[in-house]
Amino acid sequence: MVVIRLARGGSKKRPFYSLVATDSRNRRDGRFIERLGFYNPVAVEGSDQVRISLDRIKYWKDNGAELSSVVSRLVKEYSKKQTSGL
C-alpha cells in the first residue's frame, strides 16, 4: 500500500522533513516513490515553512494512497492558505 508521510532530514536539532509517497513497508527515511513537498518546522521569517504539490497529492489519493495524520493536517492547512491567498 502506498502511503504519503514525512521523511526526516536535516542535522541534529535542525529537522527538515520531506513529504514523500512510499510503500508502507519501507523505512521512514528509506526508499520512496516520489517527493511531494517539504516541511521546515524551524524556518526563519521570510522563507517557506511548507511547500506541497497539491496536484500530485490529489493524484496519489485518487490512486489509493493514504495520508499520515500529520501530512493530512499539513495539507489541510496549506490548501486553506493557498485558496485564501488567491
C-alpha positions as protocol buffer text, in pm:
chain_id: "A"
residue {
  index: 1
  type: MET
  ca { x: 0 y: 0 z: 0 }
}
residue {
  index: 2
  type: VAL
  ca { x: 124 y: 349 z: -85 }
}
residue {
  index: 3
  type: VAL
  ca { x: 132 y: 598 z: 199 }
}
residue {
  index: 4
  type: ILE
  ca { x: 219 y: 968 z: 198 }
}
residue {
  index: 5
  type: ARG
  ca { x: 427 y: 1054 z: 503 }
}
residue {
  index: 6
  type: LEU
  ca { x: 717 y: 1264 z: 631 }
}
residue {
  index: 7
  type: ALA
  ca { x: 1079 y: 1157 z: 587 }
}
residue {
  index: 8
  type: ARG
  ca { x: 1321 y: 1329 z: 824 }
}
residue {
  index: 9
  type: GLY
  ca { x: 1631 y: 1504 z: 702 }
}
residue {
  index: 10
  type: GLY
  ca { x: 1849 y: 1782 z: 835 }
}
residue {
  index: 11
  type: SER
  ca { x: 2100 y: 1775 z: 1111 }
}
residue {
  index: 12
  type: LYS
  ca { x: 2076 y: 1727 z: 1483 }
}
residue {
  index: 13
  type: LYS
  ca { x: 1829 y: 1974 z: 1641 }
}
residue {
  index: 14
  type: ARG
  ca { x: 1758 y: 2124 z: 1294 }
}
residue {
  index: 15
  type: PRO
  ca { x: 1486 y: 1898 z: 1149 }
}
residue {
  index: 16
  type: PHE
  ca { x: 1374 y: 1917 z: 788 }
}
residue {
  index: 17
  type: TYR
  ca { x: 1101 y: 1690 z: 656 }
}
residue {
  index: 18
  type: SER
  ca { x: 1020 y: 1582 z: 302 }
}
residue {
  index: 19
  type: LEU
  ca { x: 667 y: 1477 z: 210 }
}
residue {
  index: 20
  type: VAL
  ca { x: 709 y: 1153 z: 18 }
}
residue {
  index: 21
  type: ALA
  ca { x: 493 y: 888 z: -140 }
}
residue {
  index: 22
  type: THR
  ca { x: 633 y: 548 z: -43 }
}
residue {
  index: 23
  type: ASP
  ca { x: 542 y: 187 z: 11 }
}
residue {
  index: 24
  type: SER
  ca { x: 425 y: 144 z: 369 }
}
residue {
  index: 25
  type: ARG
  ca { x: 676 y: -138 z: 424 }
}
residue {
  index: 26
  type: ASN
  ca { x: 977 y: 87 z: 359 }
}
residue {
  index: 27
  type: ARG
  ca { x: 1167 y: 257 z: 640 }
}
residue {
  index: 28
  type: ARG
  ca { x: 1073 y: 612 z: 738 }
}
residue {
  index: 29
  type: ASP
  ca { x: 1379 y: 769 z: 575 }
}
residue {
  index: 30
  type: GLY
  ca { x: 1434 y: 493 z: 321 }
}
residue {
  index: 31
  type: ARG
  ca { x: 1337 y: 446 z: -40 }
}
residue {
  index: 32
  type: PHE
  ca { x: 1045 y: 648 z: -174 }
}
residue {
  index: 33
  type: ILE
  ca { x: 849 y: 672 z: -498 }
}
residue {
  index: 34
  type: GLU
  ca { x: 810 y: 1049 z: -530 }
}
residue {
  index: 35
  type: ARG
  ca { x: 891 y: 1363 z: -330 }
}
residue {
  index: 36
  type: LEU
  ca { x: 578 y: 1578 z: -299 }
}
residue {
  index: 37
  type: GLY
  ca { x: 697 y: 1874 z: -94 }
}
residue {
  index: 38
  type: PHE
  ca { x: 869 y: 1973 z: 227 }
}
residue {
  index: 39
  type: TYR
  ca { x: 802 y: 2094 z: 582 }
}
residue {
  index: 40
  type: ASN
  ca { x: 1057 y: 2300 z: 772 }
}
residue {
  index: 41
  type: PRO
  ca { x: 940 y: 2346 z: 1134 }
}
residue {
  index: 42
  type: VAL
  ca { x: 1232 y: 2576 z: 1222 }
}
residue {
  index: 43
  type: ALA
  ca { x: 1208 y: 2808 z: 919 }
}
residue {
  index: 44
  type: VAL
  ca { x: 1306 y: 3169 z: 973 }
}
residue {
  index: 45
  type: GLU
  ca { x: 1078 y: 3461 z: 881 }
}
residue {
  index: 46
  type: GLY
  ca { x: 1059 y: 3527 z: 511 }
}
residue {
  index: 47
  type: SER
  ca { x: 1124 y: 3170 z: 398 }
}
residue {
  index: 48
  type: ASP
  ca { x: 875 y: 2895 z: 318 }
}
residue {
  index: 49
  type: GLN
  ca { x: 783 y: 2670 z: 607 }
}
residue {
  index: 50
  type: VAL
  ca { x: 569 y: 2437 z: 396 }
}
residue {
  index: 51
  type: ARG
  ca { x: 554 y: 2373 z: 23 }
}
residue {
  index: 52
  type: ILE
  ca { x: 330 y: 2098 z: -111 }
}
residue {
  index: 53
  type: SER
  ca { x: 243 y: 1989 z: -463 }
}
residue {
  index: 54
  type: LEU
  ca { x: -135 y: 1965 z: -417 }
}
residue {
  index: 55
  type: ASP
  ca { x: -198 y: 1825 z: -765 }
}
residue {
  index: 56
  type: ARG
  ca { x: 38 y: 1533 z: -700 }
}
residue {
  index: 57
  type: ILE
  ca { x: -121 y: 1472 z: -357 }
}
residue {
  index: 58
  type: LYS
  ca { x: -460 y: 1456 z: -530 }
}
residue {
  index: 59
  type: TYR
  ca { x: -320 y: 1215 z: -791 }
}
residue {
  index: 60
  type: TRP
  ca { x: -187 y: 977 z: -525 }
}
residue {
  index: 61
  type: LYS
  ca { x: -506 y: 995 z: -318 }
}
residue {
  index: 62
  type: ASP
  ca { x: -714 y: 916 z: -628 }
}
residue {
  index: 63
  type: ASN
  ca { x: -494 y: 609 z: -683 }
}
residue {
  index: 64
  type: GLY
  ca { x: -549 y: 474 z: -331 }
}
residue {
  index: 65
  type: ALA
  ca { x: -268 y: 629 z: -126 }
}
residue {
  index: 66
  type: GLU
  ca { x: -332 y: 707 z: 239 }
}
residue {
  index: 67
  type: LEU
  ca { x: -206 y: 1018 z: 417 }
}
residue {
  index: 68
  type: SER
  ca { x: -48 y: 1002 z: 760 }
}
residue {
  index: 69
  type: SER
  ca { x: -218 y: 1210 z: 1029 }
}
residue {
  index: 70
  type: VAL
  ca { x: 50 y: 1480 z: 1027 }
}
residue {
  index: 71
  type: VAL
  ca { x: 55 y: 1503 z: 648 }
}
residue {
  index: 72
  type: SER
  ca { x: -324 y: 1533 z: 631 }
}
residue {
  index: 73
  type: ARG
  ca { x: -308 y: 1822 z: 880 }
}
residue {
  index: 74
  type: LEU
  ca { x: -32 y: 1995 z: 680 }
}
residue {
  index: 75
  type: VAL
  ca { x: -218 y: 1952 z: 351 }
}
residue {
  index: 76
  type: LYS
  ca { x: -538 y: 2089 z: 502 }
}
residue {
  index: 77
  type: GLU
  ca { x: -362 y: 2399 z: 639 }
}
residue {
  index: 78
  type: TYR
  ca { x: -161 y: 2454 z: 319 }
}
residue {
  index: 79
  type: SER
  ca { x: -463 y: 2423 z: 89 }
}
residue {
  index: 80
  type: LYS
  ca { x: -661 y: 2664 z: 309 }
}
residue {
  index: 81
  type: LYS
  ca { x: -373 y: 2913 z: 292 }
}
residue {
  index: 82
  type: GLN
  ca { x: -346 y: 2876 z: -88 }
}
residue {
  index: 83
  type: THR
  ca { x: -716 y: 2935 z: -150 }
}
residue {
  index: 84
  type: SER
  ca { x: -731 y: 3238 z: 81 }
}
residue {
  index: 85
  type: GLY
  ca { x: -416 y: 3386 z: -78 }
}
residue {
  index: 86
  type: LEU
  ca { x: -569 y: 3398 z: -426 }
}
